[in-house]
Amino acid sequence: ATHPLEPQTAFALFSMAGTPKIMKTSDLGASWEELSGFGANGESNNGFPDVAVYSLLVMPFDTDVLWAGTEIGIFESRNGGATWQLLEGDFPAVAVWQMRIVNDQVVIATHGRGVWTATLPELATYEPTDHTLSPELLALQGGANGQLNLQLVRRAQYDSTLVFVSGQRVARLDANIIRDTVDVFVDLQQLLDGVAETSLDVAAWSYVNGQAMPAPTQSMRIYATNPPVNALVTSFDDGSAAFFLEGFDITTATGFSSTALHSPHPYPDFLDARATLRTPIRVSATDAIVSYDEIAMVEAGKSEAAFGTPAFYDYVVLEGSLDSGITWTPIADGYDVRYTSLWEIQSDLMATPDELLMARHEVNLLDQFQEGDEVLLRFRMVTDNAVTGWGWVVDNLRIQSALPTGIDDDFLPDAFSLLPGYPNPFQTETVLTYTLPEPSAVTLTIYDVQGRQVQVLVQDPGQAAGKHTVRWDGKTTWGTPVASGIYFSRLEAGDTFGQTRQLVKVR
């Protein structure tokens, strides 16, 4: 609980029997004093009950007056916590979860007995201090080739918000009217020039009347990828260069004769380990199979729980991404030690596995993706804070191995197509992708809702067949940023093909 007038004062509330219930700090936690009178004998010497405490309110008209919301009602102190007594009046003996001052009343939320109010004449002239919350970086997604998507929560009305990456300003958001969550797309590919991966700090600063309000800085790693291939086979003997590793290691573990991808053994609580293949896979029309040998001795969920629900507990999964790792899709449901009975038996015996327990696993990329998609793949392991286990090992990875490898093959799209822009809606820029099954004259144009031309992105009398990508920075031909609203991208290719996609520009 907080103090209405003293910014360095706060209260910590507890619920364990026979121990202190209210601790107070006046110096931001450097030192604490106990207010509920519990000593070594587990009893209070100042009238405070041995019950759970859920809320505390300091009266702004007299900060010596404290109300403590407990599981049996409200206890009051009129001398800063030196002594306590049950609050007088007709308030019931009920758990009090929250108390808030609204105008001249204290609004009280209870367990099962509704919401109560207490009108206090002393609050008639009270005006609470106006506090503005800082923004919050909710999630950092992506990383491949420096493509990042930042989820930013604007928790108040701000005049503007700036986003910084390693001290460099990369985005500016105009004033917002309401609390919202916005996606900010950032291209940091230039930071990977000559390096396979690098770490950086991401920060967001919002401004109100010139006052800066920073969100806590978060760290993020970005990594380079290779050109896409049709097929890939690895036994992990080439080490970690082929993967971007977060929480995994490529090593030779005890009980195994060859190098493989390993989680920690045993694995810790709250693990979210990922091993991302740096080479995207171009999905084939047939034989789009990913297979690997593995042992996944991770905690089993409840028997009736479905993958994706909290009761599934720990799991491992193979995921794919079409947008540089910003969003990921399970190619098949995640699984745990129940995948084979051999793993369950070994786990019940609490024995350390060896390579004799390896099982072959296969998934079909066409279950989630389409022919021609260029997919990043990653192995992921997620654990909770309860039971842990030995972990996961993956070896002998084969992806579409019936096909020739390499990028110098005869792959071509089988049709003209304009794909949806990404991101969409967008704030600063969006990426447009289209495919050409043959060399063609191409025009890609942006129009507004009234059909007026905004900008011509591509005008080529003879573009090569294949997959092409172009960025629109949300500006007109003359470099002026367009207003928020609906726009259209229009692809015209060959003699007759034309396709239009809707785009939404937001502030």
N, C-alpha and C positions, 0 to 999 in steps of 0.2 A: 504494500500500500504506500501511497505517496503523501507528501505534506503540501497543503495548499499555498503556503507562503515561503517555506524554506527549501530552496532547490537542492541542498545537500543532505536533507533529512528523508529517510525512508524507513519502512517497517517490514520485517519478514514474519510471516504468520505460519504456525505449525499446528499439527493435529495429532502428534504421538502422545500416548498416555504417559503421565508422570514426568513430563519434561516441559521446559519453557514453551509458552504459546505465542508470545509476542516479543520480538527483538527489535530494538530501535538503533539506528545509526544516525549521527548528525554530521558525519564527515565522509560521506560517499562510501561507506563500508570499511573504512580504515579501522574503526573500533565500534563495538556494539554494547548496548546495555539491555538487561532483561526487565520487562515491565509486568509480567504476569505473576511474579512472586514465587516461582517454583525453585525450591532449593534441592539439596542432596536427598531429602527424604521423599521426593516425588509429590509433595503437597504444596499448595499455594499458601503464602502467609499474608496475602493482601486481598483475599476475597475472590480471586479469579477461579472459575470452575475448571476441572480437569476434563475438558471436552475439546473437540475440534474447532478451530477458528478459520473462518472462510473470508472475512472481510474486515476492514477497519476504516473508520472515517474520523478525520481531525476537523473539528468545527472551526471555520475561519474567523468567527467573531471572538473566539476564546480558544486558543490552541491547547489549553490545558484540558479541555473537554474532549474526551475520546469515546467513540462508540465502537465496540467490537462485536461483529456478527458471528455468533457461534452456532453450534448445532442445536442449542436449546434456547435460543433467543438472543437479545442484545444486552450486553453488559456495558455499563457506563463508568468512566472515571472522570472526576472533576478536578483532579490534581495531577494531570500529566502521566497517569499510570501508577501513582503511589498506592491507591486503593481502588477497588472495583465493587460494584453492586449491580444487581439486575435492574434494568431500566424500568422506572415506574410507568404505570399505565395499563392499557388493555391489550398490549401486543402479546400474541400467543407464544408459547414455548416451541418454537419451530426453527429449523435451520435457515440462516440468513446468508444467501450467496453473495449479494451485492447491495451496496448503498451508494446513492448518488444525490448530490444537491442540485435541484432544479428550481430556480426562482427562490421562493421562501419555504420550500419544502425539502425534506429528505425522502427520496423514493427508495423503497426497500423491496428487494426481490427475494421471495422465500421459496422453500421446497414444499410444494403441494398445497400452500395456503394463499397463493396469489401474490399480488403486488399491493403493498401498503404505502401510505404516505403519512408523514408527521410534519405538521406546519409549525415552524419556529419563528416567532416574531423577530428574533435577533438576526434572521437571514433576510429581512425585508429589503435592506439596502445593499446586500452583498452582490458584488459583480465578480464572477470568476475570471481569473487571468486567461487571456486568449493565447493558446499555445498552438503552433503549427507543427505538424509532424513532418519529419524528413521522408524523402522517397525511399523505396526499398527495391534492391535488385533481387527479383524473385528467382530467376533461373538464367543460366548461361548455357546456350545450346549450340552445337555445331563444333567447329574447329578444323575440319578438313579444308586444306588450301586457304586457311584464314577466314573462312566464311562463318560468321557468328550471328546468332539471333539472341538479343537481350530482352528478357521480360522485365519490364519496369513498372512498379506499382507507384502511381502518383497519389499519395495518401492525403493530399490537401489541394487547395487551389494555389497554383504557382504562376508567377509571371513568365518563367521560362525554366527549362531543364537542359543541362548540358551533360553529355556522356564523354568520358575520357578513357582512353586505353593507353596505359603506360605513360601517362602525363600528356598525351596528345589528344586534342579535342577531335572527336569523330562524328558527333551528331548534336543537333540542337532541336529541342521540341518547344513549340510556342506555348503560350498560356493555355491552361486547361481550366474548365469550368467545374467539373465534377471529379470526384475520385474515380480513377480508372486504372486499368492495366493495359499497357501498350507494348507492342513488339518493335524493337529497333534492330534493323538489319545493318551489319557492318562488314565491309570487305577489307581484310587486313593481309591480303596475299603478298603485298610488297614487303611485309616483315619477315617473310620466309625466303627471301632472296639469298640463296647459297647455304641455307640450313634446312635440316629435315624437320625440326620442330623447335618451338621456343615457348617460354612462359611469359605472361603479361598480366598486368593488373587492370581491372575494369572498375571504374567509379562513375557515379552519377551525382550531380550537384543541382539542386533546385534553388530558385531564388524568389524571395518575396520582399518587395520594397528594398531591394539591394542587399538583403541579408542572405548569405549562402547557407544552404542546408544540405549537407552531404549524406549520401547513403553509405553504409559500410562497404569498403572496397573488397572485391572478390578477385581471386586469381583464376586464370584460365590458360590452358595450353592449346596452341594451334600447331598443325602439322601438315607437311606436304604429302600429296598423293602422286601416284604414277599414272601414266596413260591407261585407259581401260583395256582389258583383254577378254578374249572369249573363254579361256580356260586357265586353270591354275592348279598345280600340284605341288605340295610341300610336305616334307617330313620334319620341318622345323630345325633341320640341321644347320641352316644358314643364319641362325640366331634371330635377334629381334629386329633386324633391319626391315623386314617385310611387314611389321606390325607397329601400330601405335599402342603402347601398353600403359594401362592405368590400373594398378593393383594386381596384374598378372606378371609372371616372369617366364622366360623361355630358358629352360635349364634341364639338367638330368638329375632327377630326384632319386632318393633311396628306393630300391625295389624296381627301378626301371633302367633298361639298358640303352635307351636312346634319348636324345633331346626331344622335349615336348613342351607344350604350353601348360603351365601349372598355376593354379591359385595358391595362396598361402596354405600350408598344411601344419596344424589345423587352421581353419579360417577364423577370423575374428567376428565380433558383432558388428552390425551396421556396415557391412562391406558392400560396395557397389563397384565391382571390378569389371573392366572392359579391355578387350584386345581387338583393335580395329585393323583389318587388313588394308594396307595402304593402296592396293591396286583394285580399282572398281572392276566389277564383272559385268560384261555385256550379256544380258539374258538371251539364251537361245530359244528357238521355237520348239525344240525337242531336247531330250536328255539334259534338262536344266537341273541336274542333281548335285547337291552338296552332300558329301559324305565324309565322315571322320571317325576314328577310334577314340573311345573315351571311357572314363570312370567318373561318375558324378555321385559321390557319397555326401549328400547335403541333406539337412533335416527335412523329414517328410511333413507335409501339411495334414490337415484333417481329411479324413477319407472322403467326405462329401464336398470338400472345397474345390472350387474351380480355379484354374489359373487366372491371375489378375485380381483375386480377392484376398483380403488380409489373412484369412485362415489358411492360405496355401503356403505361408511361411517362406522358407528359403527356396530358391530355384536357380536353374541355369537355362539359358535360352540363346538361340542364334537369331540375330536381328539384321534388318537391311534398311538402308537409307538411300533416297533419291536426291536429297538436297544438301549434300556436304555434311551430313551428320546432324542437321538441325532437328529433324524428326526421324524416329526409328519405328519400324514395324516388325513384330515377331513373325518370322517366316513360318513357324509352327509354335504351338503352345509350349511355354516353359515346362520344365519337369524337374524331378528330384530323385532321391535314392530309390524310389519305387519303380523307376524305369525298367529295371530287371530284378528278378528275385535274388540273383547272386549278390548284387550290391546290398540288398536289404539284409541278407544273412550275414554278410561281412560286417555291416554296420551294427547289427544287433550284438555281434560278438565283440564289438569295439576293437576290431583288428585293423592293422594298417594294410591297405591293399597293395598289390603289385600288378605288373603288366598282364598277368594271367587273367585278370578280371576285366580286361578291355572288352568293350562291346561296340559293334558298328552301328552308327547312327546315320540316317539319310533324311534329307528334306528336299522338297521340290520348290525351286525359286518361282515357278509358274503358279504356285498356290497364292502368292501375294503380288507378283509383278508380271509385267508383260514382255513379250519378245521385243528386244531392242533396248529395254531399260538398262541404264548403267548404274549398278547398285554397289554401294559400299556395304561390306559385311562386317559384323563384329560378334564376338563371343562375349556374353555378359553373365555375371553371377551376382545375385542380390541376396543379402541375408538380413535377418532381424536381430533383436537383442536377446533372444532366448537360447534355445539349444543350438550348439554348433557341431560341426562334424569335420571329417578329414578334408573334403574339398573336391576340386575338379581338375582333371587332366585331359588334354586333347592332343591327338597325334594323327599323322598320316591324313592330312586334309587333301581332298580331291574335289575340285569344282568344275563341273561340266567337262570332265576329263576325256569324254568321247570326241571332243572338238579339238581342232588345232589351236595352239596358243599363239599369243602375239597380237600386235595391232596392225600388222601389214597383211591383212587377209581381205577377202572379198565381201565383207559384211557391208550391206547397204540397207537402209530403210525400205520397206515394201510399199510405202504410200506417202503422199504429201500430208503434213499434219502441222498444226499450230497448237502447241501445248499451253495449258493454263500458266499465267504469269506467277512468279514466286519471288517474294511474298505477295499476297493479295488478300486483304487490303495492304497497302504499303504507305510509308511515310516519305522516304527520300528517294528510293529507287526500287525497281522490280526487274527481274530477269525473265526474258522471253526466249523460248526454245522452239525451234521448228525443224522438221525433217524433209529432205528432198530425196526421192528415190532415183533421180537422174539429174544431170546438169540442167539448170533451168534459169530463166529470167525471174528475178525475185524482187518484190517490193513489200516492205513491212512499214506500215504507217499507223500513227496514233491519231484518233479523232476524238472530239468531245461529243456530248450528248446531242448537240445540234448538227452533227455531221461535219463540222468544220475541221480542217486539217490542223493538227497541233505540231507534229514533227514527223519527218520521214527518217526512220531508223536505218533502213537498208534499201538501196536501189542499185541492183547489180544485174547487168544484162546476161550474165552467164556464170552463176554461182555453182560450185562443185556439189555433187551429190553427197549426202551424209547428214549428220546432225549439226545444227548451228545454234549458237547462243549469242544474244545481244542484250545489253542493259539499257533501260530507259531511266534517266535520272530525274524524271518528273518535271522536265522543263520543255519549253517551246523551242522552235527552230532558232529563235533569237536569244535563247539562254535564260528566259524569264521563268521562274517557278510557276507551275500551274496551281490553280486554286483547288481546294478539296472538292471531291465530287467523283462522278462516274465518267470513265473514258473507255475507249475501245481500241484494241490492237487488231489490225487487218492485214492478213498475209495473202498476197496474190502471187502465184507461182505457175510457171508453164503457160499453156494456152488457155486453160479453163479453170484451174483450181483457185478457190478463194475461201478463206475461213476467218471468222471474227471471234475474239474473246473479250469479255468485259473485265475492266480493271477499276479498282476503287482507290482513290488517293485520299488519305486522311491526314489530319494535322498531327 
